[in-house]
Amino acid sequence: MSISTEETLLDLIHSGRGLKVWSATPYLISLGSGGFITLIPLTEEISQIGFEDAESPQDVTADGPGIQPHHCVITNSAGVTTLHPNGNMCRLDGVQVTKPAMLTHGNTQYF
């Protein structure tokens, strides 16, 4: 099964007891409450992450302890995806990130 919009293309591939997802663009996976998994495509060159009610609109909203209104930015340019922590607490694979860090497939990111 494929899901397609103007901005993104996802292929869902049944693999035994699981489901694989393929995308031409990078995406975040949110493991939310209630057992829901949300795929958030990073189709923009700049994705701002922060509060839903921040003074300027955020592309990806996050909430919880330690999250700031304009928490971090993810850039996606020429095939390179980079996390910019904006001086806020961000972790990449369990390690605190204090300066821009390149993201790769499979990174675990905590805002």
C-alpha positions in Angstrom: 0.0 0.0 0.0 1.2 3.5 -0.8 0.2 6.8 0.7 0.9 9.8 -1.5 0.4 13.5 -1.2 2.0 16.4 -3.0 4.6 16.6 -0.3 5.5 13.0 0.6 5.3 9.4 -0.6 5.2 6.5 1.9 5.2 2.8 1.0 3.9 0.5 3.7 5.3 -3.0 3.3 3.8 -5.9 5.2 6.6 -8.1 6.6 5.3 -11.0 8.5 4.0 -9.7 11.8 5.3 -6.2 11.2 5.0 -3.2 9.0 7.9 -1.5 7.2 7.8 2.1 6.0 9.8 3.5 3.1 9.9 7.2 2.4 11.9 9.2 -0.1 12.1 12.0 2.4 13.4 11.9 6.0 10.8 11.8 8.8 10.5 11.7 12.5 8.7 8.9 14.3 6.7 10.0 17.3 5.9 7.2 19.8 2.9 9.0 21.4 0.7 8.1 24.2 -2.1 5.6 23.7 0.0 3.3 21.5 -0.1 5.6 18.5 2.9 5.9 16.2 3.0 9.1 14.1 5.3 9.6 11.1 6.2 13.3 10.6 7.8 14.0 7.2 10.5 16.6 7.1 9.7 17.9 3.7 10.6 21.6 4.4 14.2 22.9 4.3 13.6 24.1 7.9 11.3 22.4 10.4 10.8 24.4 13.6 9.9 22.3 16.7 8.3 23.7 19.8 5.0 24.5 21.5 1.7 24.4 19.6 0.9 27.9 21.0 4.3 29.5 20.5 4.2 33.1 19.3 5.2 32.0 15.8 3.9 28.8 14.2 5.9 25.6 14.7 6.1 22.9 12.0 6.3 20.1 14.5 4.7 20.5 18.0 6.1 19.0 21.1 5.2 19.3 24.8 6.5 17.9 28.0 9.0 18.7 30.7 11.9 20.8 29.5 10.3 21.6 26.1 10.6 25.3 25.1 8.3 27.4 22.8 11.0 27.3 20.1 12.9 24.3 21.2 15.0 23.2 18.2 15.2 23.3 14.4 15.9 20.5 11.9 17.3 21.5 8.5 17.1 19.3 5.5 19.3 20.5 2.6 21.0 18.6 -0.2 20.3 15.2 1.4 21.8 16.3 4.8 19.5 16.5 7.8 20.8 18.4 10.8 19.5 19.1 14.3 20.1 22.6 15.7 19.3 22.6 19.5 18.8 26.4 19.8 20.5 26.2 23.2 17.8 23.9 24.6 18.1 20.3 26.0 18.2 17.9 23.1 19.7 14.4 23.1 20.8 12.3 20.1 21.2 8.6 20.8 21.3 9.4 24.5 24.1 12.0 24.2 23.3 15.7 24.9 23.6 17.9 21.8 24.9 21.4 22.3 25.8 22.3 18.7 24.3 21.4 15.3 24.5 17.6 14.7 23.9 15.6 11.5 21.0 13.1 11.8 21.2 9.7 10.1 18.7 6.9 9.7 17.9 5.2 13.0 19.0 8.0 15.3 17.0 8.3 18.5 16.3 11.9 19.3 14.8 13.4 22.5 13.6 17.0 22.6 
